[in-house]
């Protein structure tokens, strides 16, 4: 693989254990890893002048529904709470097929890349009209992001007391069989892996206890991670108390859904006992602040989680509930909401950026990513601080206070994905045209 030298970086936020911030240094990328950091480095490969850039580890997105980029700002769902929002959108999603899944994933992945994201998970829990998780994996391979797709599922339809229509649920035996197929076909446990697969029953209100248990057993047998939605809003808590006689944290623990191989999305309504449970069990949380605001779900207790020792990461959530896939915007919103809830000193810009980078890598079990250190994967974002957003800033490293929300250059595994603010791996303009055609067909 060709070498790339990032030369004279103005500022490097390493997110290493010492939280080092370096100035006017070179970073050598070689064979997919960070080969060297220092002054006076040379290369026979490409040289990128980084003298006007702040360099960070690539941002990590730990919760998304990529297919939802086809259903942004849908009338009837714009002002609904979670359950009503879902019931409005399920019939539309039932019309999707393989092309819709593939194109919407390309758009969502490109949008993430432009916001500085180098690694993302995806939670795909419905498979209408021949759709498969393979469709989104193919999209990620085209765009070039490091991908952690999860084989989601729904098995309890309306006729059995669940939320989704019966047409969108699957037989549990078929779900488990396809989960095995996908892990065997795509999961790569090795260091530097570009694709790792997880198992992700959708939520307590759309799958059975049996499927939750069986999925956990299968995931641990296959040594893959587990993911689901949990404690998202007051409706979610009420459903858990009524149907299961316990809060979501206890429900998760009873079914084997705590541990360092588990991460839950949202967790807006966790109480103190649940926070302690997640801290002691090393269970991860994907915090989705913009989606939580958009759906009126509330402000997650991120400060309390972090103080207790819970591993917290960020997620943009689906583009039907955000409706934007910008991970830098999520990091800034995280900082602002914790200040609203807990005071001006509740979270710094640097801590929020740490959650968006190193925090995400840790939640996904990727110790090879999330920091700028020799030997770690060459996943880097370069932010141009010459523009209007940072003009007048005394601290260019405080990107979330005064800095760009779109990246100038992005490297994944040492390969350049974004150059001068443009995706270089796919024809994004052509793909957006097709995306809009598909969206119009669904609307009609």
C-alpha positions in Angstrom: 0.0 0.0 0.0 1.3 3.5 -0.8 2.5 5.7 2.0 1.0 9.1 2.8 2.6 11.7 5.0 0.6 14.3 6.7 3.1 17.1 7.0 3.3 19.9 9.7 -0.1 19.3 11.2 -1.1 22.5 13.0 -2.7 20.5 15.9 -3.2 16.8 16.5 -5.7 15.7 19.1 -4.4 12.2 19.7 -7.1 10.9 22.1 -4.4 8.6 23.5 -4.3 7.6 27.2 -2.3 10.8 28.1 -4.7 13.0 26.0 -1.6 14.4 24.2 -2.1 17.4 21.9 0.7 17.8 19.4 1.7 20.8 17.3 3.6 21.0 14.0 4.2 17.3 13.7 4.2 14.8 10.8 2.1 11.6 10.7 3.2 8.8 8.4 0.5 6.4 7.2 1.7 3.1 5.9 0.0 -0.3 5.2 -3.2 0.8 6.9 -1.6 1.9 10.2 0.0 5.0 11.7 3.6 4.1 11.2 5.3 7.1 12.8 4.6 10.5 14.4 7.3 13.1 14.7 9.2 16.0 13.1 11.2 15.7 9.9 9.6 12.5 8.6 10.0 11.8 4.9 8.2 9.6 2.4 8.4 8.6 -1.2 4.6 8.6 -1.3 2.0 11.3 -1.3 2.5 14.4 1.0 -0.5 16.3 2.3 0.2 19.8 3.7 -1.6 19.7 7.1 -0.3 23.1 8.3 -3.8 24.5 8.3 -5.6 21.5 9.8 -6.6 20.1 13.1 -6.2 16.3 12.9 -8.4 14.0 15.0 -9.0 10.3 15.0 -11.9 9.4 12.7 -15.2 9.8 14.4 -17.1 6.6 15.3 -20.9 6.2 14.8 -22.4 3.5 17.0 -26.0 3.6 16.1 -27.7 4.2 12.7 -30.5 3.0 10.5 -29.0 3.7 7.1 -32.1 2.7 5.1 -33.9 5.7 6.6 -32.1 8.2 4.5 -34.9 7.5 2.0 -37.6 8.7 4.4 -36.3 12.0 5.8 -38.9 14.6 6.9 -41.9 12.4 6.1 -45.2 14.3 6.7 -47.1 12.7 9.5 -43.9 11.6 11.2 -42.3 15.0 11.6 -44.0 15.8 14.9 -44.8 12.3 16.4 -43.5 10.5 19.4 -41.6 7.3 19.0 -44.4 4.8 18.8 -46.6 6.9 16.5 -43.6 7.8 14.4 -42.9 4.1 13.9 -46.5 3.3 13.0 -46.5 6.0 10.4 -43.2 4.8 8.7 -43.6 1.0 8.9 -46.0 0.9 5.9 -43.5 3.0 3.8 -40.5 0.9 4.8 -42.4 -2.3 3.8 -42.2 -1.1 0.1 -38.3 -1.2 0.2 -36.3 -3.7 -1.8 -32.6 -4.4 -2.3 -31.9 -1.3 -4.4 -33.5 1.0 -1.8 -31.4 -0.6 0.9 -28.2 -0.3 -1.2 -28.7 3.3 -2.4 -29.9 4.6 0.9 -26.9 3.1 2.6 -24.5 4.7 0.1 -26.0 8.1 0.8 -26.0 7.6 4.5 -22.4 6.4 4.6 -21.2 9.3 2.4 -23.0 11.8 4.6 -21.2 10.3 7.6 -17.8 10.4 5.9 -18.2 14.1 5.1 -18.8 14.7 8.8 -15.5 13.0 9.7 -16.7 9.5 10.4 -14.4 6.6 9.6 -16.3 3.7 11.3 -20.0 3.2 11.7 -22.4 0.5 12.9 -25.8 0.0 11.3 -28.9 -1.5 12.8 -31.0 -3.1 10.0 -34.0 -4.8 11.5 -36.4 -5.2 8.5 -35.9 -7.1 5.3 -38.9 -6.6 2.9 -39.0 -7.8 -0.7 -35.8 -9.7 -0.8 -33.6 -7.1 1.0 -30.6 -8.5 2.9 -27.9 -7.1 5.2 -25.6 -8.0 2.3 -27.0 -4.9 0.4 -25.6 -2.5 3.0 -22.3 -4.3 3.4 -21.8 -3.9 -0.4 -22.5 -0.2 -0.1 -20.0 0.2 2.7 -17.3 -1.6 0.6 -18.0 0.9 -2.2 -17.8 4.0 0.0 -14.8 2.7 2.0 -15.9 3.2 5.6 -15.0 0.7 8.3 -18.4 -1.0 8.9 -20.0 -2.8 11.8 -23.4 -3.9 10.5 -25.8 -5.7 12.8 -28.4 -8.3 11.8 -31.5 -6.8 13.3 -34.8 -8.5 13.6 -38.5 -8.1 14.5 -40.6 -11.2 15.3 -43.7 -9.8 17.2 -46.2 -8.2 14.9 -49.4 -6.3 15.6 -51.5 -9.4 15.8 -49.4 -10.6 18.7 -49.3 -7.3 20.6 -46.2 -5.8 19.0 -45.8 -2.5 17.1 -44.7 -3.5 13.6 -47.2 -4.8 11.0 -47.2 -8.6 10.6 -45.9 -8.2 7.0 -42.5 -6.9 8.4 -41.8 -9.5 11.0 -39.9 -12.8 10.5 -40.0 -16.3 11.9 -37.5 -16.6 14.7 -35.9 -19.7 13.3 -35.2 -18.0 10.0 -33.7 -14.9 11.9 -31.2 -17.1 13.7 -30.4 -19.1 10.5 -29.7 -15.9 8.6 -27.6 -14.5 11.5 -25.4 -17.6 11.3 -25.0 -17.1 7.5 -24.0 -13.5 7.8 -21.5 -14.0 10.6 -19.9 -16.9 8.8 -19.8 -14.9 5.5 -18.7 -11.5 6.6 -17.5 -11.2 10.2 -13.7 -10.5 10.4 -12.4 -10.7 14.0 -8.8 -9.8 13.1 -7.1 -6.5 13.9 -7.8 -3.9 11.3 -11.0 -5.6 10.1 -13.1 -3.5 7.7 -16.3 -5.5 8.4 -17.5 -7.0 11.7 -21.1 -8.3 12.1 -23.2 -8.1 15.3 -26.6 -9.4 16.2 -29.4 -6.9 17.1 -33.0 -7.8 17.8 -34.8 -4.5 17.3 -36.3 -3.7 20.7 -38.3 -5.2 23.6 -41.5 -4.2 21.9 -40.9 -6.0 18.6 -39.2 -9.3 19.6 -39.8 -12.1 22.1 -37.9 -13.0 25.2 -36.9 -16.2 23.5 -35.4 -14.4 20.5 -33.4 -12.1 22.9 -32.0 -15.1 24.8 -31.3 -17.1 21.7 -29.6 -14.2 20.0 -27.4 -13.7 23.0 -26.4 -17.3 23.1 -25.7 -17.3 19.4 -23.7 -14.1 19.6 -21.5 -15.4 22.3 -21.0 -18.7 20.6 -19.8 -16.8 17.5 -17.9 -14.2 19.5 -19.7 -11.3 18.0 -21.3 -8.2 19.7 -24.9 -7.6 20.6 -27.0 -4.4 20.1 -30.6 -3.2 20.6 -32.7 -0.2 21.6 -33.3 0.3 25.3 -35.1 2.8 27.6 -35.6 5.3 24.8 -38.5 7.3 26.2 -41.3 7.3 28.7 -43.5 5.1 26.4 -40.6 2.5 26.3 -40.4 2.4 30.2 -44.2 2.1 30.5 -44.3 -0.8 28.0 -41.5 -2.6 29.9 -43.3 -2.2 33.2 -46.6 -3.4 31.8 -45.4 -6.3 29.7 -42.4 -7.5 31.7 -43.0 -6.3 35.2 -39.6 -4.7 35.4 -37.6 -1.8 34.1 -35.5 -2.1 30.9 -32.2 -2.6 32.6 -33.5 -5.5 34.6 -35.1 -7.0 31.5 -31.7 -6.7 29.7 -29.8 -8.3 32.6 -32.3 -11.2 33.0 -31.9 -12.1 29.3 -28.1 -12.0 29.2 -28.0 -8.5 27.5 -25.3 -6.9 29.7 -21.5 -7.2 29.3 -18.6 -5.7 27.4 -19.9 -7.4 24.2 -23.2 -5.5 24.5 -24.1 -1.9 23.6 -27.6 -0.4 23.9 -28.9 2.6 21.9 -30.5 5.7 23.5 -30.8 4.8 27.3 -32.4 8.2 27.8 -34.5 7.0 30.8 -32.0 4.8 32.7 -32.2 5.3 36.5 -29.4 5.2 38.9 -29.5 1.4 39.5 -29.4 0.8 35.8 -26.5 3.1 35.3 -24.6 1.2 38.1 -25.5 -2.1 36.5 -24.1 -0.9 33.1 -21.0 0.4 34.7 -20.3 -2.8 36.7 -21.0 -5.0 33.7 -19.1 -2.8 31.2 -22.2 -2.5 29.0 -21.9 0.2 26.4 -24.3 3.0 25.4 -24.9 4.7 22.1 -26.1 8.2 22.9 -28.2 9.8 20.1 -28.8 13.4 21.2 -30.3 14.9 18.1 -32.7 12.1 17.5 -33.7 12.1 21.2 -34.5 15.9 20.8 -36.3 15.4 17.5 -38.6 12.7 19.0 -39.0 14.6 22.3 -37.6 11.6 24.2 -35.6 13.6 26.7 -31.9 14.2 27.7 -29.9 11.1 28.4 -28.0 11.1 31.7 -24.6 11.1 30.0 -22.8 12.9 32.7 -24.0 10.5 35.3 -23.1 7.5 33.1 -19.6 8.8 32.5 -19.1 9.6 36.1 -20.2 6.1 37.1 -17.8 4.5 34.5 -20.2 3.6 31.8 -18.6 3.4 28.3 -20.6 6.0 26.3 -20.4 6.6 22.5 -22.4 8.6 20.0 -24.9 7.7 17.3 -26.7 9.7 14.7 -29.6 7.3 14.7 -31.8 6.9 11.6 -32.2 9.8 9.2 -36.0 9.5 9.6 -35.6 10.7 13.2 -32.7 13.1 13.1 -32.9 13.9 10.1 -29.2 14.5 9.5 -26.2 12.1 9.6 -23.5 14.5 10.9 -21.5 13.1 13.7 -19.8 16.3 14.6 -23.3 17.8 15.1 -24.0 15.0 17.5 -20.8 15.7 19.5 -21.7 19.3 19.8 -25.3 18.6 20.8 -24.0 16.1 23.4 -21.9 18.9 25.0 -24.7 21.4 24.9 -27.4 19.1 26.3 -25.3 18.1 29.3 -24.6 21.7 30.0 -28.4 22.5 29.9 -29.1 19.6 32.2 -26.2 19.8 34.6 -24.5 23.2 34.3 -22.0 25.0 32.2 -19.0 22.9 33.4 -20.8 19.6 32.9 -18.9 18.7 29.7 -16.1 20.3 27.7 -15.6 20.4 24.0 -12.7 18.0 24.3 -14.6 15.5 26.3 -17.4 15.4 23.8 -14.9 14.9 21.0 -13.3 12.1 23.0 -16.7 10.4 23.3 -17.2 10.8 19.5 -13.8 9.1 18.7 -12.1 7.0 21.3 -15.4 6.4 23.1 -17.0 4.9 20.0 -14.1 2.7 19.3 -14.1 1.3 22.8 -17.9 0.6 22.8 -17.5 -1.3 19.5 -14.6 -3.3 20.9 -12.1 -1.7 18.5 -8.9 -1.1 20.5 -7.1 -0.8 17.2 -9.0 2.4 16.3 -10.1 5.7 17.9 -6.7 7.3 18.7 -3.7 8.7 16.9 -0.9 6.5 18.1 1.8 4.5 16.4 0.5 1.1 15.5 -3.2 2.1 15.5 -5.2 2.0 12.3 -4.8 5.0 10.0 -8.3 6.4 10.4 -7.9 10.2 10.5 -10.0 13.3 9.9 -8.5 16.6 8.9 -10.4 19.8 9.8 -9.6 23.1 8.0 -9.6 25.9 10.6 -9.0 28.7 8.1 -12.7 29.0 7.3 -15.4 31.3 8.6 -16.5 28.8 11.4 -13.1 29.1 13.1 -12.2 32.7 12.2 -11.2 34.4 15.4 -10.9 31.3 17.5 -8.2 31.4 20.1 -8.2 27.6 20.5 -8.5 25.8 17.2 -8.5 22.4 19.0 -11.9 23.4 20.5 -13.6 22.3 17.3 -17.0 21.8 18.8 -17.1 25.4 20.0 -15.7 27.1 16.9 -14.9 24.9 13.9 -16.1 23.2 10.8 -18.7 20.5 11.0 -17.6 19.0 7.7 -14.2 17.4 7.1 -11.7 18.4 4.4 -9.7 15.2 4.2 -10.6 11.7 5.6 -8.5 8.6 5.6 -9.7 5.1 6.4 -7.1 2.3 6.7 -4.7 4.8 5.1 -6.9 5.2 2.0 -8.3 8.7 1.3 -12.1 8.7 1.2 -12.7 12.5 1.3 -10.4 15.0 -0.5 -10.9 18.7 -0.3 -14.4 18.2 1.1 -15.6 15.7 -1.6 -16.1 12.0 -1.6 -13.6 10.4 -4.0 -14.7 6.7 -3.8 -18.2 7.0 -5.4 -20.1 9.4 -7.7 -22.2 11.0 -5.0 -24.0 13.3 -7.3 -25.3 10.4 -9.4 -26.3 8.5 -6.3 -28.2 11.4 -4.9 -30.2 11.7 -8.1 -31.2 8.0 -7.9 -32.0 8.4 -4.2 -34.4 11.2 -4.9 -36.0 9.2 -7.6 -36.5 6.3 -5.2 -37.9 8.6 -2.5 -40.3 10.2 -5.0 -41.6 6.7 -6.0 -42.2 5.8 -2.4 -44.0 9.1 -1.8 -46.2 8.5 -4.8 
